[in-house]
Amino acid sequence: MPLQITVVPASTQAGTAVIRVLLGSETAPVVRGYYRDPAKAPADFTSHPSFEAVKADVSDGPTLDFSGSDAVFYVPPPTYDGRENGEVARQNAVNVNAALGAAKPSPKRLLVFSAMGAEHSSGIGILKINHISDDVLKESAPEVVIARPPYFQESLAHVFEEIKTDPPVFHSVFSPADHQVPMASLTDISNACAQKLLETGQELPARPYVFYITGPRNYSSLDVKAAAEEVTGKKIDLVTIPKDDLVTFFSKQVGAPIAAELAEMTVATLPGGLIAKDLHVYDNDKNTYKGRVELVDALRRLYKT
């Protein structure tokens, strides 16, 4: 029998990428994607014979039914509706925990999508949703795996919008300009997570089993500039945002509470920050999945002339 794998919420960037990898796997698992609106599931998913789009909402516990699933992939979603992210993350994780316990038969493996730095209980900004989710769910299935990826290379897609100015210029939150931070492609991240889901039933060294994901190397704002210039063929100016101006910078994009959380998360990656201090651990941990996709290649796939 093929593995039955459930992804919730399936509409997330990570959820979508992992589903695509799973549907392309030679092992041919059956995949269920949980959506608030199943009509929004990608057409290439709904046309696949091994995929089912299911109406469910992680914030509405009774809608979650994991019965028959061998593995569940949970991606804790942030909220931007004014509610406190930590409280929402705890309730969502409680809902997932209850659904796992109620499922008949119950899933063997839970893979929680976390983040580098989520081992810390404070000083990590919006990543607190990952710390809380990890803690609530750490013993919720016989096999609990926690994936801790870094900053998505694909999150730099905004560079291509910014450089439409004359002269081309983009703003980076990573300072000083030569300070390198962990970044990995969604391609490597989704491959690593799909692999862990497909290994359901294999013995793990611990519960929870925590593994990190890195790119082939760390990257600085200067590296981003160089990669964008190579992809576009343009000379691009770089402006780094000083640490003290991060809240103001993010406030132009999101509400004030979330802006403060994004700023705190970013500071954790800067020199002296919690995540920056642990880089040697992530790079050398025996449980680290080292990706292969270079930043320039990720940006090249995103660039539209």
Stockholm file with secondary structure:
# STOCKHOLM 1.0

chainA/1-305         MPLQITVVPASTQAGTAVIRVLLGSETAPVVRGYYRDPAKAPADFTSHPSFEAVKADVSDGPTLDFSGSDAVFYVPPPTYDGRENGEVARQNAVNVNAALGAAKPSPKRLLVFSAMGAEHSSGIGILKINHISDDVLKESAPEVVIARPPYFQESLAHVFEEIKTDPPVFHSVFSPADHQVPMASLTDISNACAQKLLETGQELPARPYVFYITGPRNYSSLDVKAAAEEVTGKKIDLVTIPKDDLVTFFSKQVGAPIAAELAEMTVATLPGGLIAKDLHVYDNDKNTYKGRVELVDALRRLYKT
#=GR chainA/1-305 SS CCCEEEEESTTSHHHHHHHHHHHTCTTCCEEEEEESSGGGSCHHHHTSTTEEEEECCTTSGGGCCCTTCSEEEECCCCCCSSSCHHHHHHHHHHHHHHHHHHCSSCCSEEEEECCTTTTSSSSSGGGHHHHHHHHHHTTSSSEEEEEECCEEGGGGGHHHHHTTSSSCEEEESSCSTTCCBCEECHHHHHHHHHHHHHTTTSCCSSSSEEEEEECSSCBCHHHHHHHHHHHHCCCCEEEECCGGGHHHHHHTTSCHHHHHHHHHHHHHHSTTSHHHHTHHHHHHCTTEEECCCCHHHHHHHHCCC
#=GC SS_cons         CCCEEEEESTTSHHHHHHHHHHHTCTTCCEEEEEESSGGGSCHHHHTSTTEEEEECCTTSGGGCCCTTCSEEEECCCCCCSSSCHHHHHHHHHHHHHHHHHHCSSCCSEEEEECCTTTTSSSSSGGGHHHHHHHHHHTTSSSEEEEEECCEEGGGGGHHHHHTTSSSCEEEESSCSTTCCBCEECHHHHHHHHHHHHHTTTSCCSSSSEEEEEECSSCBCHHHHHHHHHHHHCCCCEEEECCGGGHHHHHHTTSCHHHHHHHHHHHHHHSTTSHHHHTHHHHHHCTTEEECCCCHHHHHHHHCCC
//
